[in-house]
Amino acid sequence: MVVPLRLAFVSLAVAFGGSFHFGYLTFLLNPSHPAFYSFVHQSFAAHYGRWLVEEEYRLLWSCLSAALPLGAIIGVLVVASLGDDLSRKRVMYMAVCLSVTGSMLSLLSQPCDSFELYILGRFTS
């Protein structure tokens, strides 16, 4: 049996844009802490001309960690109301597009040397 191309695309979009993606992003942050430590410090120094003190880094790390669940909470509340007004299919497509946009922002944060872009990407993912 051959799977239609459209069905395969939608299945992959739902799988990678849904709970798999959320779980992966939740897992990703802790093991890569040393890399993020240097990335945040270098990005902050490049943007603001000074190094972070430890308290400021902890605050930024908290924002970085909390951006994903905070975005998920806000997203669930918005999707619940939009699902009634628009069709569920349209809302799902919008959610997948927003998730892909967030992933692209996160991906582009390192070449752009911007920790702020990474936080925004996690929030929108």
HELIX and SHEET records of a PDB file:
HELIX    1   1 LEU A    5  GLY A   17  1                                  13    
HELIX    2   2 SER A   19  LEU A   28  1                                  10    
HELIX    3   3 HIS A   33  TYR A   48  1                                  16    
HELIX    4   4 GLU A   54  ASP A   85  1                                  32    
HELIX    5   5 ARG A   88  SER A  109  1                                  22    
HELIX    6   6 PHE A  115  THR A  124  1                                  10    
END                                                                             
